Amino acid sequence: MFSPSKESLEKRIKELNAVKGDYRDDIDEALRAFKRHEIDRDQFERVKARNELHIERINEKIREAREKLQNVR
């Protein structure tokens, strides 16, 4: 089939990095709420674990896109 273009792969990586940043922001927000005693440690740990799992999945997608990008060049 057709391989993705260099531009589309670069765009995909950029989008995935933005999504990853959103998950990091969620972790930071939960940490601030924890420090303000708005949530307890268990709630913070659940938010952190869930978002770190999402980040790992996104990192894998980024790695795959970068490998494809190396093959396109």
Residue frames as a rotation matrix with the C-alpha (Angstrom) as fourth column:
MET 1
0.581 0.814 0.000 0.00
0.814 -0.581 0.000 0.00
0.000 0.000 -1.000 0.00
PHE 2
0.402 -0.386 0.830 0.98
0.169 -0.860 -0.481 3.62
0.900 0.334 -0.281 0.18
SER 3
-0.220 -0.519 -0.826 3.41
0.956 0.056 -0.290 4.74
0.196 -0.853 0.483 2.83
PRO 4
0.743 0.516 -0.426 2.65
0.614 -0.779 0.126 7.92
-0.267 -0.355 -0.896 4.76
SER 5
0.504 -0.549 0.666 4.43
0.341 -0.582 -0.738 11.05
0.793 0.600 -0.106 3.64
LYS 6
-0.507 -0.802 -0.315 7.17
0.691 -0.161 -0.704 12.72
0.514 -0.575 0.636 5.62
GLU 7
-0.713 0.268 0.648 4.89
-0.360 -0.933 -0.010 15.69
0.602 -0.240 0.762 6.34
SER 8
0.368 0.928 -0.067 2.05
-0.441 0.237 0.866 13.54
0.819 -0.289 0.496 7.62
LEU 9
0.309 -0.335 -0.890 4.39
0.692 0.721 -0.031 11.61
0.653 -0.606 0.454 9.91
GLU 10
-0.783 -0.615 0.093 5.88
0.418 -0.632 -0.653 14.82
0.460 -0.472 0.752 11.28
LYS 11
-0.348 0.759 0.551 2.37
-0.609 -0.629 0.483 16.17
0.713 -0.167 0.681 11.84
ARG 12
0.547 0.557 -0.625 1.36
0.030 0.733 0.679 12.95
0.837 -0.390 0.384 13.63
ILE 13
-0.191 -0.715 -0.673 4.40
0.826 0.253 -0.503 13.15
0.530 -0.652 0.542 15.93
LYS 14
-0.863 -0.111 0.493 3.63
-0.061 -0.945 -0.321 16.78
0.501 -0.307 0.809 16.72
GLU 15
0.069 0.978 0.197 0.00
-0.596 -0.118 0.794 15.94
0.800 -0.172 0.575 17.53
LEU 16
0.491 0.069 -0.869 1.00
0.435 0.844 0.313 13.01
0.755 -0.532 0.384 19.74
ASN 17
-0.597 -0.760 -0.256 3.47
0.650 -0.272 -0.709 15.20
0.469 -0.590 0.657 21.63
ALA 18
-0.613 0.465 0.639 0.70
-0.490 -0.858 0.155 17.73
0.620 -0.218 0.754 22.24
VAL 19
0.497 0.817 -0.292 -1.59
-0.296 0.476 0.828 15.02
0.816 -0.325 0.479 23.61
LYS 20
0.106 -0.562 -0.821 1.25
0.756 0.581 -0.300 13.75
0.646 -0.589 0.486 25.80
GLY 21
-0.836 -0.412 0.364 1.66
0.152 -0.810 -0.567 17.28
0.528 -0.419 0.739 27.14
ASP 22
-0.040 0.913 0.405 -2.03
-0.637 -0.336 0.694 17.36
0.770 -0.231 0.595 28.04
TYR 23
0.632 0.230 -0.740 -1.62
0.284 0.820 0.497 14.20
0.721 -0.524 0.453 30.10
ARG 24
-0.407 -0.835 -0.370 1.42
0.758 -0.083 -0.646 15.68
0.509 -0.544 0.667 31.84
ASP 25
-0.659 0.253 0.708 -0.63
-0.346 -0.938 0.013 18.79
0.667 -0.236 0.706 32.59
ASP 26
0.461 0.876 -0.140 -3.29
-0.327 0.315 0.891 16.58
0.825 -0.365 0.431 34.18
ILE 27
0.277 -0.460 -0.843 -0.65
0.780 0.621 -0.082 15.02
0.562 -0.635 0.531 36.42
ASP 28
-0.769 -0.605 0.207 0.67
0.411 -0.715 -0.565 18.46
0.490 -0.349 0.799 37.38
GLU 29
-0.263 0.773 0.577 -2.85
-0.543 -0.613 0.574 19.69
0.798 -0.162 0.581 38.12
ALA 30
0.658 0.482 -0.579 -3.52
0.123 0.689 0.714 16.66
0.743 -0.541 0.394 40.33
LEU 31
-0.179 -0.810 -0.559 -0.23
0.849 0.161 -0.504 17.25
0.498 -0.565 0.658 42.15
ARG 32
-0.797 -0.063 0.601 -1.20
-0.108 -0.964 -0.244 20.87
0.594 -0.259 0.761 42.84
ALA 33
0.237 0.956 0.173 -4.61
-0.531 -0.021 0.847 19.73
0.814 -0.292 0.503 44.11
PHE 34
0.475 -0.153 -0.867 -2.91
0.574 0.800 0.174 17.16
0.667 -0.580 0.468 46.34
LYS 35
-0.600 -0.787 -0.141 -0.58
0.654 -0.382 -0.653 19.80
0.461 -0.484 0.744 47.78
ARG 36
-0.649 0.462 0.605 -3.60
-0.506 -0.855 0.110 22.06
0.568 -0.234 0.789 48.45
HIS 37
-0.935 0.247 0.254 -5.23
-0.039 0.641 -0.766 19.08
-0.352 -0.726 -0.590 50.25
GLU 38
-0.201 0.888 -0.413 -8.13
-0.949 -0.282 -0.143 19.05
-0.243 0.363 0.900 47.78
ILE 39
0.640 0.325 -0.696 -7.56
-0.489 0.871 -0.042 15.38
0.593 0.367 0.717 46.96
ASP 40
0.682 -0.416 0.601 -5.96
-0.468 0.383 0.796 12.60
-0.561 -0.825 0.067 48.97
ARG 41
-0.323 -0.944 -0.066 -2.85
-0.713 0.197 0.673 10.61
-0.623 0.264 -0.736 48.08
ASP 42
-0.375 0.228 0.899 -4.86
0.358 0.930 -0.087 7.67
-0.855 0.289 -0.430 46.70
GLN 43
0.736 0.677 0.023 -6.73
0.324 -0.323 -0.889 9.91
-0.595 0.662 -0.457 44.27
PHE 44
0.469 -0.650 -0.599 -3.48
-0.760 -0.642 0.102 11.54
-0.451 0.407 -0.795 43.17
GLU 45
-0.524 -0.723 0.451 -1.81
-0.419 0.679 0.602 8.16
-0.742 0.127 -0.659 42.65
ARG 46
0.060 0.627 0.777 -4.77
0.564 0.621 -0.544 6.92
-0.823 0.471 -0.317 40.56
VAL 47
0.899 0.250 -0.359 -4.66
-0.091 -0.695 -0.713 10.01
-0.428 0.674 -0.602 38.35
LYS 48
0.134 -0.950 -0.283 -0.89
-0.857 -0.254 0.448 9.74
-0.497 0.183 -0.848 38.01
ALA 49
-0.491 -0.322 0.809 -0.95
-0.044 0.937 0.346 6.01
-0.870 0.134 -0.475 37.18
ARG 50
0.425 0.752 0.504 -3.75
0.543 0.234 -0.806 6.40
-0.725 0.616 -0.309 34.63
ASN 51
0.896 -0.079 -0.438 -2.06
-0.328 -0.782 -0.530 9.30
-0.300 0.619 -0.726 32.87
GLU 52
-0.127 -0.991 0.032 1.37
-0.768 0.119 0.630 7.65
-0.628 0.055 -0.776 32.90
LEU 53
-0.205 0.144 0.968 -0.18
0.362 0.930 -0.062 4.62
-0.909 0.338 -0.243 31.21
HIS 54
0.834 0.536 0.132 -1.60
0.353 -0.333 -0.874 6.87
-0.425 0.776 -0.467 28.50
ILE 55
0.572 -0.695 -0.436 1.79
-0.721 -0.679 0.137 8.59
-0.391 0.236 -0.890 28.12
GLU 56
-0.358 -0.727 0.585 3.54
-0.322 0.685 0.653 5.24
-0.876 0.045 -0.480 27.66
ARG 57
0.195 0.515 0.835 1.07
0.657 0.563 -0.501 4.24
-0.728 0.646 -0.229 24.95
ILE 58
0.967 0.138 -0.214 1.62
-0.032 -0.768 -0.639 7.55
-0.253 0.625 -0.738 23.20
ASN 59
0.174 -0.978 -0.113 5.40
-0.735 -0.205 0.647 7.17
-0.656 -0.029 -0.754 23.48
GLU 60
-0.285 -0.224 0.932 5.11
0.279 0.911 0.305 3.83
-0.917 0.347 -0.197 21.67
LYS 61
0.653 0.592 0.472 3.10
0.646 -0.108 -0.756 5.47
-0.397 0.798 -0.453 18.88
ILE 62
0.800 -0.439 -0.409 5.70
-0.492 -0.870 -0.027 8.23
-0.344 0.223 -0.912 18.64
ARG 63
-0.191 -0.904 0.383 8.51
-0.415 0.428 0.803 5.65
-0.889 -0.006 -0.457 18.39
GLU 64
-0.007 0.270 0.963 6.65
0.672 0.714 -0.196 3.84
-0.740 0.646 -0.187 15.61
ALA 65
0.923 0.383 0.042 6.05
0.301 -0.648 -0.700 7.09
-0.241 0.658 -0.713 13.72
ARG 66
0.481 -0.821 -0.308 9.72
-0.694 -0.571 0.439 8.06
-0.536 0.003 -0.844 14.05
GLU 67
-0.310 -0.563 0.766 10.80
0.048 0.796 0.604 4.66
-0.949 0.224 -0.220 12.72
LYS 68
0.392 0.539 0.745 8.50
0.802 0.197 -0.564 5.09
-0.451 0.819 -0.355 9.73
LEU 69
0.934 -0.069 -0.350 9.86
-0.163 -0.955 -0.248 8.60
-0.317 0.289 -0.903 9.26
GLN 70
-0.012 -0.999 0.042 13.41
-0.526 0.042 0.850 7.22
-0.851 -0.012 -0.526 9.09
ASN 71
-0.303 -0.051 0.952 12.30
0.533 0.819 0.214 4.78
-0.790 0.572 -0.220 6.39
VAL 72
0.735 0.650 0.195 10.64
0.547 -0.399 -0.736 7.52
-0.400 0.647 -0.649 4.33
ARG 73
0.604 -0.528 -0.598 13.72
-0.435 -0.846 0.308 9.69
-0.668 0.074 -0.740 4.05
